[in-house]
Amino acid sequence: VGVRLFDDLQHGDVVIFRYQGALLVKRIAGVPGDTVTVSNGITLSVPSKCYYLLGDNPTESFDSRQWHEPFIPKADIVAKLLW
């Protein structure tokens, strides 16, 4: 079940979001202000109103670690999944 009305997004939340014309599902691994290490070893800060997203299957997932722009704006998040 997904909910389109959400306020606060936190570490571990699973979200549905738009990425390059597709809808994807990933888990939030970084919230605004966090420091994350991208795939090439560079450390970056998650910008305001953006999130760093990872898939639950790290060996197969195409996620923030591989994207040219590793942060997804909050405006591109469509829903937060509820269990």
DSSP file (Angstrom, degrees, kcal/mol; ACC not computed):
  #  RESIDUE AA STRUCTURE BP1 BP2  ACC     N-H-->O    O-->H-N    N-H-->O    O-->H-N    TCO  KAPPA ALPHA  PHI   PSI    X-CA   Y-CA   Z-CA
    1    1 A V              0   0    0      0, 0.0    81,-3.8     0, 0.0     2,-0.3   0.000 360.0 360.0 360.0 134.1    0.0    0.0    0.0
    2    2 A G  E     -A   81   0A   0     79,-0.3     2,-0.4    81,-0.1    79,-0.2  -0.889 360.0-153.1-116.3 149.5    1.3    3.4   -0.9
    3    3 A V  E     -A   80   0A   0     77,-2.3    77,-2.3    -2,-0.3     0, 0.0  -0.985   7.8-163.4-124.2 131.5    0.2    6.8    0.4
    4    4 A R  S    S+     0   0    0     -2,-0.4     2,-0.8    75,-0.2    -1,-0.1   0.668  77.6  75.2 -86.1 -17.6    0.6   10.0   -1.5
    5    5 A L        +     0   0    0     75,-0.1     2,-0.3    74,-0.0    -1,-0.1  -0.847  63.5 146.4 -97.7 107.4    0.1   12.2    1.5
    6    6 A F        -     0   0    0     -2,-0.8     3,-0.1     1,-0.1    -2,-0.0  -0.985  27.4-175.3-140.8 151.0    3.3   12.1    3.5
    7    7 A D        +     0   0    0     -2,-0.3     2,-0.5     1,-0.3    -1,-0.1   0.783  69.0  30.8-108.3 -73.7    5.1   14.7    5.6
    8    8 A D        -     0   0    0      2,-0.0     2,-0.4     0, 0.0    -1,-0.3  -0.793  62.9-158.3 -98.9 127.7    8.4   13.5    7.0
    9    9 A L        -     0   0    0     -2,-0.5     2,-0.3    -3,-0.1     3,-0.0  -0.885  19.5-176.0-103.1 136.0   10.6   11.0    5.1
   10   10 A Q    >   -     0   0    0     -2,-0.4     3,-2.0     1,-0.1    18,-0.3  -0.790  35.8 -70.5-128.8 167.2   13.1    9.1    7.2
   11   11 A H  T 3  S+     0   0    0     -2,-0.3    18,-0.2     1,-0.3     3,-0.1  -0.304 119.3  23.5 -52.3 136.1   16.0    6.6    6.8
   12   12 A G  T 3  S+     0   0    0     16,-3.0    -1,-0.3     1,-0.3    17,-0.1   0.205  86.3 134.7  90.0 -16.4   14.6    3.2    5.9
   13   13 A D    <   -     0   0    0     -3,-2.0    15,-3.0    15,-0.1     2,-0.5  -0.406  51.7-135.4 -64.0 142.4   11.3    4.5    4.4
   14   14 A V  E     -B   27   0A   0     67,-0.4    67,-3.2    13,-0.2     2,-0.3  -0.895  29.7-174.7-101.4 128.1   10.5    2.8    1.0
   15   15 A V  E     -BC  26  80A   0     11,-2.7    11,-1.9    -2,-0.5     2,-0.5  -0.879  27.2-137.7-126.6 153.8    9.3    5.3   -1.6
   16   16 A I  E     +BC  25  79A   0     63,-2.7    62,-2.4    -2,-0.3    63,-1.7  -0.933  39.8 166.2-103.3 131.4    8.0    5.3   -5.2
   17   17 A F  E     -BC  24  77A   0      7,-2.3     7,-2.7    -2,-0.5     2,-0.4  -0.944  38.2-104.5-146.3 163.5    9.6    8.1   -7.2
   18   18 A R  E     +B   23   0A   0     58,-2.6     2,-0.3    -2,-0.3     5,-0.2  -0.765  36.5 169.8 -91.2 133.0   10.1    9.3  -10.8
   19   19 A Y  E >   -B   22   0A   0      3,-2.7     3,-1.7    -2,-0.4    -2,-0.0  -0.892  69.8 -25.3-146.5 115.0   13.5    8.7  -12.4
   20   20 A Q  T 3  S-     0   0    0     -2,-0.3     3,-0.1     1,-0.3    -2,-0.0   0.878 127.0 -46.4  50.2  46.6   14.1    9.4  -16.1
   21   21 A G  T 3  S+     0   0    0      1,-0.3     2,-0.3     0, 0.0    -1,-0.3   0.432 121.0  97.9  83.1  -0.1   10.4    8.9  -17.1
   22   22 A A  E <  S-B   19   0A   0     -3,-1.7    -3,-2.7     0, 0.0     2,-0.5  -0.813  71.5-123.1-117.3 158.6   10.0    5.7  -15.0
   23   23 A L  E     -B   18   0A   0     -2,-0.3     2,-0.3    -5,-0.2    -5,-0.2  -0.902  36.4-179.2 -98.4 127.3    8.5    4.9  -11.6
   24   24 A L  E     -B   17   0A   0     -7,-2.7    -7,-2.3    -2,-0.5     2,-0.4  -0.831  21.8-139.7-123.6 162.2   11.0    3.2   -9.3
   25   25 A V  E     +B   16   0A   0     -2,-0.3     2,-0.3    -9,-0.2    -9,-0.2  -0.990  34.6 148.8-124.8 124.2   10.9    1.8   -5.7
   26   26 A K  E     -B   15   0A   0    -11,-1.9   -11,-2.7    -2,-0.4     2,-0.4  -0.924  42.6-106.7-146.2 169.3   13.9    2.2   -3.4
   27   27 A R  E     -BD  14  54A   0     27,-3.0    27,-2.8    -2,-0.3     2,-0.5  -0.826  35.8-112.0-102.7 139.6   14.7    2.7    0.3
   28   28 A I  E     + D   0  53A   0    -15,-3.0   -16,-3.0    -2,-0.4    25,-0.2  -0.584  41.4 164.2 -72.3 120.8   15.9    6.0    1.7
   29   29 A A  E     +     0   0A   0     23,-3.1     2,-0.3    -2,-0.5    24,-0.2   0.536  66.6  32.7-110.9 -15.6   19.5    5.7    2.8
   30   30 A G  E     - D   0  52A   0     22,-1.7    22,-2.3   -20,-0.1    -1,-0.3  -0.982  63.1-167.8-147.3 132.7   20.3    9.4    3.1
   31   31 A V    >   -     0   0    0     -2,-0.3     3,-2.6    20,-0.2    15,-0.3  -0.694  50.9 -59.1-111.8 166.5   18.2   12.4    4.1
   32   32 A P  T 3  S+     0   0    0      0, 0.0    16,-0.1     0, 0.0    -1,-0.1  -0.167 126.0  20.3 -49.6 131.3   19.0   16.1    3.7
   33   33 A G  T 3  S+     0   0    0     13,-2.9    15,-0.1     1,-0.3     2,-0.0   0.166  94.1 125.1  94.4 -16.9   22.2   17.0    5.6
   34   34 A D    <   -     0   0    0     -3,-2.6    12,-3.0    13,-0.1     2,-0.5  -0.330  58.7-129.7 -69.3 156.9   23.6   13.4    5.8
   35   35 A T  E     -F   45   0B   0     10,-0.2     2,-0.3    -3,-0.1    10,-0.2  -0.950  31.2-179.3-106.5 128.6   27.0   12.6    4.4
   36   36 A V  E     -F   44   0B   0      8,-3.1     8,-3.0    -2,-0.5     2,-0.6  -0.910  26.0-130.7-127.2 154.1   27.1    9.6    2.0
   37   37 A T  E     -F   43   0B   0     -2,-0.3     6,-0.2     6,-0.2     2,-0.1  -0.929  25.7-147.7-105.3 120.5   29.9    7.9    0.1
   38   38 A V    >   -     0   0    0      4,-2.7     3,-2.6    -2,-0.6    27,-0.1  -0.314  35.6 -87.8 -83.3 171.1   29.1    7.4   -3.6
   39   39 A S  T 3  S+     0   0    0     26,-0.5    26,-0.1     1,-0.3    27,-0.1   0.729 125.2  54.6 -56.0 -28.4   30.3    4.4   -5.6
   40   40 A N  T 3  S-     0   0    0     25,-0.1    -1,-0.3     2,-0.1     3,-0.1   0.293 121.0-102.8 -91.0  12.4   33.6    6.0   -6.6
   41   41 A G  S <  S+     0   0    0     -3,-2.6     2,-0.3     1,-0.3    -2,-0.1   0.406  76.5 137.5  87.3  -2.2   34.5    6.7   -2.9
   42   42 A I        -     0   0    0     -4,-0.1    -4,-2.7    -5,-0.1     2,-0.5  -0.590  49.0-135.3 -78.4 138.3   33.7   10.4   -2.9
   43   43 A T  E     +F   37   0B   0     -2,-0.3     2,-0.3    -6,-0.2    -6,-0.2  -0.827  29.1 176.4 -96.4 130.0   31.9   11.7    0.1
   44   44 A L  E     -F   36   0B   0     -8,-3.0    -8,-3.1    -2,-0.5     2,-0.4  -0.916  28.3-123.1-130.1 155.5   29.0   14.1   -0.5
   45   45 A S  E     -F   35   0B   0     -2,-0.3   -10,-0.2   -10,-0.2   -11,-0.1  -0.840  31.7-116.3 -96.7 136.8   26.3   15.8    1.6
   46   46 A V        -     0   0    0    -12,-3.0   -13,-2.9    -2,-0.4     3,-0.1  -0.596  38.6-125.8 -71.2 122.6   22.7   15.2    0.7
   47   47 A P    >   -     0   0    0      0, 0.0     3,-1.4     0, 0.0   -13,-0.1  -0.158  34.4 -76.7 -68.2 164.1   21.3   18.5   -0.4
   48   48 A S  T 3  S+     0   0    0      1,-0.3     3,-0.1   -16,-0.1   -17,-0.0  -0.325 117.7  11.3 -56.9 138.8   18.2   20.2    1.1
   49   49 A K  T 3  S+     0   0    0      1,-0.2    25,-3.0    -3,-0.1    26,-0.3   0.741 110.5 104.1  61.6  27.4   14.9   18.6   -0.1
   50   50 A C  E <   - E   0  73A   0     -3,-1.4     2,-0.3    23,-0.3    -1,-0.2  -0.900  52.9-152.5-133.1 163.5   16.8   15.6   -1.7
   51   51 A Y  E     - E   0  72A   0     21,-1.9    21,-2.9    -2,-0.3     2,-0.6  -0.973  15.1-135.0-138.7 150.4   17.3   12.0   -0.8
   52   52 A Y  E     -DE  30  71A   0    -22,-2.3   -23,-3.1    -2,-0.3   -22,-1.7  -0.939  32.8-162.6-104.5 121.2   19.9    9.3   -1.4
   53   53 A L  E     -D   28   0A   0     -2,-0.6    11,-2.3    17,-0.5     2,-0.3  -0.884  11.9-176.4-118.3 136.5   18.1    6.1   -2.4
   54   54 A L  E     -D   27   0A   0    -27,-2.8   -27,-3.0    -2,-0.4     2,-0.2  -0.947  23.6-122.5-128.0 149.2   19.3    2.4   -2.5
   55   55 A G        -     0   0    0     -2,-0.3   -29,-0.1   -29,-0.2     6,-0.1  -0.505  23.8-121.4 -82.6 159.0   17.7   -0.8   -3.5
   56   56 A D  S    S+     0   0    0      1,-0.2    -1,-0.1    -2,-0.2   -30,-0.1   0.656 106.7  59.4 -76.3 -15.5   17.4   -3.7   -1.1
   57   57 A N  S >> S-     0   0    0      1,-0.1     4,-2.2     2,-0.0     3,-1.6  -0.791  70.4-175.1-112.4  86.4   19.4   -6.0   -3.4
   58   58 A P  T 34 S+     0   0    0      0, 0.0    -1,-0.1     0, 0.0     5,-0.1   0.740  78.2  55.1 -60.5 -27.0   22.8   -4.1   -3.6
   59   59 A T  T 34 S+     0   0    0      1,-0.2    -2,-0.0     3,-0.0     0, 0.0   0.726 122.8  26.4 -78.2 -18.9   24.4   -6.4   -6.2
   60   60 A E  T <4 S+     0   0    0     -3,-1.6     2,-0.2     2,-0.0    -1,-0.2   0.563  95.6 107.9-116.0 -14.3   21.5   -6.0   -8.7
   61   61 A S     <  -     0   0    0     -4,-2.2     2,-0.7    -6,-0.1    -6,-0.0  -0.455  54.5-150.1 -78.8 136.9   20.0   -2.6   -7.9
   62   62 A F        +     0   0    0     -2,-0.2     2,-0.2     3,-0.1    -1,-0.1  -0.921  50.8 129.0 -98.3 107.5   20.4    0.4  -10.1
   63   63 A D  S >> S-     0   0    0     -2,-0.7     3,-2.5    -5,-0.1     4,-1.4  -0.620  71.7 -46.4-145.9-163.0   20.3    3.2   -7.6
   64   64 A S  T 34 S+     0   0    0    -11,-2.3   -25,-0.2     1,-0.3   -10,-0.1   0.738 122.5  67.0 -52.2 -27.1   22.0    6.4   -6.2
   65   65 A R  T 34 S+     0   0    0    -12,-0.3   -26,-0.5     1,-0.2    -1,-0.3   0.785 112.9  29.7 -66.4 -26.4   25.3    4.6   -6.3
   66   66 A Q  T <4 S+     0   0    0     -3,-2.5    -2,-0.2   -28,-0.1    -1,-0.2   0.627  94.4 105.9-107.7 -17.3   25.3    4.5  -10.1
   67   67 A W     <  -     0   0    0     -4,-1.4    -4,-0.0     1,-0.1     4,-0.0  -0.347  69.9-132.0 -70.1 144.3   23.3    7.5  -11.1
   68   68 A H  S    S+     0   0    0      1,-0.3    -1,-0.1     2,-0.1    -4,-0.0   0.920 109.4  36.1 -57.9 -45.6   25.1   10.5  -12.6
   69   69 A E  S    S-     0   0    0      1,-0.1    -1,-0.3     2,-0.0    -2,-0.1  -0.927  80.8-166.7-107.9 105.0   23.1   12.7  -10.2
   70   70 A P        +     0   0    0      0, 0.0   -17,-0.5     0, 0.0     2,-0.4   0.552  59.7  79.7 -75.5  -6.7   22.9   10.6   -7.0
   71   71 A F  E     -E   52   0A   0    -19,-0.1   -19,-0.2   -21,-0.0    -2,-0.0  -0.854  63.6-151.1-110.3 136.4   20.2   12.6   -5.2
   72   72 A I  E     -E   51   0A   0    -21,-2.9   -21,-1.9    -2,-0.4     5,-0.1  -0.891  22.6-125.1-103.0 124.8   16.4   12.5   -5.9
   73   73 A P  E >   -E   50   0A   0      0, 0.0     3,-1.8     0, 0.0     4,-0.4  -0.371  17.8-122.4 -66.5 146.4   14.5   15.7   -5.2
   74   74 A K  G >  S+     0   0    0    -25,-3.0     3,-1.7     1,-0.3   -24,-0.1   0.835 111.4  66.7 -56.0 -33.2   11.5   15.4   -2.8
   75   75 A A  G 3  S+     0   0    0    -26,-0.3    -1,-0.3     1,-0.3   -25,-0.1   0.742  96.9  55.0 -62.5 -22.7    9.3   16.7   -5.6
   76   76 A D  G <  S+     0   0    0     -3,-1.8   -58,-2.6   -59,-0.1     2,-0.6   0.508  83.4 100.2 -89.0  -4.8   10.0   13.5   -7.6
   77   77 A I  E <   - C   0  17A   0     -3,-1.7   -60,-0.3    -4,-0.4     3,-0.1  -0.735  48.7-178.4 -84.4 122.4    8.8   11.3   -4.8
   78   78 A V  E     -     0   0A   0    -62,-2.4     2,-0.3    -2,-0.6   -61,-0.2   0.844  58.9  -8.2 -90.1 -39.5    5.3   10.2   -5.6
   79   79 A A  E     - C   0  16A   0    -63,-1.7   -63,-2.7   -74,-0.0     2,-0.5  -0.990  54.0-127.4-157.5 158.2    4.4    8.0   -2.6
   80   80 A K  E     -AC   3  15A   0    -77,-2.3   -77,-2.3    -2,-0.3   -65,-0.2  -0.955  35.1-124.6-109.8 129.8    5.7    6.4    0.6
   81   81 A L  E     -A    2   0A   0    -67,-3.2   -67,-0.4    -2,-0.5     2,-0.4  -0.513  22.1-162.5 -77.6 140.7    5.0    2.7    1.0
   82   82 A L              0   0    0    -81,-3.8   -69,-0.0    -2,-0.2    -1,-0.0  -0.937 360.0 360.0-118.3 145.1    3.2    1.5    4.0
   83   83 A W              0   0    0     -2,-0.4    -1,-0.1   -81,-0.0   -81,-0.1   0.426 360.0 360.0-102.0 360.0    3.2   -2.1    5.1
